Amino acid sequence: MDGFEGRGAVITGGASGIGLATAAEFARRGARLVLADVDKSALEQAVAHLTAQGFDAHGVECDVRHVEQMVHLADESVRLLGQVDVVFSNAGIVVGGPLVAMTHEDWRWVIDIDLWGSIHAVEAFVPRLIEQGTGGHIAFTASFAGLVPNAGLGAYGVAKYGVVGLAETLAREVKDQGIGVSVLCPMVIETKLVANSERIRGADDGLASAPDLISGFGQLPPTQDDTVTVDGVARLTADAILANRLYVLPHGAARTSIQRRFERIDRTFDDQIAEGWSH
């Protein structure tokens, strides 16, 4: 893509955090917006905040767990914007605790939102992007936990690993149609992720598991660089979309852990050869 001016952009999880900051960044660059969120009140406030600044913004209430609601979102977005050029599948929650302590409901909740929500975005929007024949871009919010495992966040990590794999595969499949793909993998950003997760889930299933493990999630650990803000992540994400960059990695502190993971995988080949494996 050569710019956001006049482009139609849809952002799920757009009422707060990274979603709202990225929506504002797109708008500052000239995009017209549809924000989607399950929280109707917060969504209305977010849209009002953007329109008060003179931006073209609309809101559509949407629960990304349900493909029919995502299809409705796509239909409404086309109606409101005329054409959708950029999709940012950003809605997400967190659940914490050891894998063996996860209930079936814990697994379903985090997978339904964090992974199926992105799959539903592909189902609802990518065929339309292809049919338009004018290119476009779809971006996903995954996590550092989707690149390197984190004890105590295993279920969340499984979902986010899936989002990374979804983005990597999709990028190969739609490249020839002129559609770009990006996947955002931040470490901790100061957002309301935990509070929103607990509030949203509380209506159906109670609070997220192991609150002692996730109470600090969304608050910077003392060793992490605090200069990475949601606004900075929004700018980096917008730049990555224009550059058609697959991976969006805001935190330099993640680099060593990512390198160690792939070095361990590579070293396994040498270990197996040394033990006599010749295939």
C-alpha angles and dihedrals in degrees: 000000000000098000148329098250109128093354123138113234130187121198124188117204083028100148097080148001121012092353096057094040091051092046089055091048091051090049093050086056092053105268125143112227146218113185119198127195140151090229104080096188095049090045092054090049092049093050091047090050091054097042090049086063091054097258124141102243136155134181131222120184108229140165106208092206089077118067093202089059090050091051088050088050090053092048093049092045091055090047093050099038104027091227136021115222103162129039121188110192097197108141112122148144137198134231122183139201141084115309092242089055095053114112120218087252090054091054094046093048097051095039093046093054106028099039109016089045089063093042088053089052089056092048094048102040114021097068087053092050090051093046092051090060093208100104120238138169140259121198130187133201109228121151145237081262086067091061103035124028119246121202110234093025097066100127091047089047093051089055093046093047085056092053091051091050091047092053095045093051095043091051090060094045101049100035093099090053090059094249118138127211131202133178121201114214110181128170115223116332121183101254138129093258096128095041091048092046093053094043094049095044094044091075092063115014110011127249124336115274122265099013089183089065097047101033089101096043106117091028119096117250112231092250096054125093108256095199093087106093132175088256091053091049089050092054092047091049093050090048091049091053092052090047092045089233113170100205122049109193113175098176120070087193088072094063099083094050092048091049092050092052094054093040088056091051092048092047090056090069090057092046091052093047089050088054092053103266106145106173 
